[in-house]
């Protein structure tokens, strides 16, 4: 039995929804479809977050060889599998429930393609890096489903991708302090999650419908991103007859200038021009790109 409804005032300064944006489908990469929420005109960014895509990709569509510099990408598989390969020799496949946290730093060129039949689905989040970290060496943190810590209490299940919830903590190291929590609430369940007061945070609903901020609010359905006000926590209720699944993501703002040109995110226009030049001439982190083509690229052009 679910516990009695608790007012969101259990927090000193409860968060509420200040902006609601529907993620509409658009084409990206080579024939791939994404629902973009952060990174579109209505919500260009939410410091430190630059982009959130819910992708659904069916072979032969995918994301051919492309570069990144100055930020991190987090890919979390909801269904199916995705194969990744980069110019440093890193190659692997992440499957349902697996996670790849890639720090592009000074430079990565990679490809991402579906590794199975039918639609392969997941979330990709871009997290900005501070000026001092933008040119660090690239690195990966990969967690398989069984290594993503999870717990369940009173009809609330949480998978802790980054940060902490219901007493369990993720092993993932976040250079830009970040929380990334995957919640499923059974009908009648409610959750009350603390969030550091100075952080920006949002909820993205994957399936079902949820009531946020106040038990009296109207429910919000799938594919909406909900930007939260500042505060020390958020309350969410499931008043429907079906489970609701959503991610709660928060991060410490960098409060630095953001200049973005496609896959490069720096602090000044001069640094962007430098990134384009470095990529073009295969230097300052892109040296290995001179001769490299991914296996997927080669197969596509055989």
Secondary structure, 3 states (H helix, E strand, C coil): CCCCCCCHHHCCCECCEEEEEECEEEEECECEEEEECCCECCECCECCEEEEEEEEEECCCEEEEEEEECEEEEEEEEECEEEEEECCCCEEEEECCCEEEEECCCCEEEEEEECCCCEEEEEEEEEECCHHHCCCCCEEEEECHHHCEEEEECCEEEEEEECEECCEECCCCCCCCEEEEEEEECCCCEEEEECCCCCEEEEEEEECEEEECCCCCCCEECCEEEEECCCCEEEEECCCCCCEEEEEEEECCCCCCCEEECCEEECCHHHHHHHHHHHHCCCCCCHHHCCCCCHHHHHHCC
